[in-house]
Amino acid sequence: MSIIPRKGKFGVKVWDRATKRYRWVGSYDTEAEAIRAECDASLQPGRDMPTVEHWARIWLSDYAREARATQRTYRYAVKQIVDRLGSLRLSDLNRSEARKIAKELPRNTARTARTMWADAVRDGVCDVNPWTNLRLETPKGRKDIDALTESEIAELADLAEGLFGDYGIEARAIILTLAYTGMRPGELCALHRTDADLGAMEVVIQRSLDGTGQEKVPKNGLARRIILPAIAADAIRRVPEMIGSPYLFHTIRGKRLTKGTLAYFWRSIRAGWVARGGRRIDMYELRHACATMLVERGLSVGDVAFQLGHQDGGRLVMTLYGHPGEEAIRDRIKMAHAPVQRTPSVRRRMSA
């Protein structure tokens, strides 16, 4: 017997096939928890085929991602997967059935299932990942976005200032800072006033806010110093300093910004924009607009990637973020074919 009642708890030990001796697993408050722990600890990758529910518990525990927000997202998705497929063994799900289920599940849940099976395949728990190459229709993606123009960004900033009364000055600065620096919303939430050097027109991105409200290092784990264009710097100068707070931007009630409060702030702006006849836009499109403006100004994709905080040398900018307007493209092509004005050469006559 490997579940041992002791002092109101349940201890678990399992037989280790490699060492041919028992291995202590731990002590648990309930017998149900002990049974699950025994089942998980007894699994031998490559030899035993776990059920989806069994593997899901192991995966959430032993393969947990570092970011708390990702852990929370995976827990929510895994619950939906287990509710649907919990008693099925990993190897019993074929690609046809996975495709049918993926069409019914939220996209993020299907992506989580693909990742969960991929880890199982990589470590020899099962042989095939049925969630890959499903050929599902995908929604309109980032690369298909019609980037906001500078005049539209100015209109959004004016709209924000008019919507929020006394808070309008700060609302305007938030819009212009996101659009002209390309920083991520979580980076803006965690920005300290001392991070912005308005004289040098630079800002240091050295922390970010995740979905749980916790501060972390920026994406890719690296701080970066980026350019703060004059239009954004001038808007920030008008933002009053909040006594007792290190942060640059705050909510309308003077609290620290979070991704949630920033999203709520954006919904009001988007509603006002749509009411004026504009299309429905997401806040992340301000980041795309920044990339597009920089590309249209002739910067290399590597330079744009640096400003956005990418570490791929510009690959993602080329495929997703840079959306120069067609009119700007046509103008550049016309300039490339414009006649070149040549200065007539002067031949010197050599005297005999």
CORMO-V464498 format. One line per field, one symbol per residue. phi: phi as a letter, one per 30 degrees, with the letter a starting at -180 (. if undefined). burial: 1 if it has 24 or more other ideal C-beta (glycine too) atoms within 12 Angstrom, else 0. A space follows every 10 residues. Layout:
phi = ???
burial = ???
This chain:
phi = .ccbdahibb dbbbdcddch adbdclcbdb dddddddddd dddceicccd dddddddddd ddcddddddd eddddddddd ddedbeddde ddccdddddd dddcdeeddd ddeddddddd decidbcbcd cchdhddcde cddcdddddd dddddddddd dddchddedd dddddddddc ciddeddddc dddddccddd hbbccbabcc dcicdbddei ibdbcbdcee ddddddeddd dcdibdddcb ddcicddbdd ddddededdd ddddddjddd bcdddddddd ddeddddjdd ddddddddjd ccijddddcb cdbddddddd ddddddcdec dcdedcccdd dd
burial = 0010000001 1101000000 0000110100 0001011111 1110000001 1111111111 0010000011 0011101111 1101100101 0010000100 1100100011 1111111011 0000110011 1001000000 0000101111 0110111011 1011001111 1111111111 1111111111 1110110100 0011111111 0000110110 0001011110 1110111010 0000001111 1000011110 1100110111 0110000000 1011111111 1111110010 1001111111 0001011001 1111000000 0000000000 0000000000 00
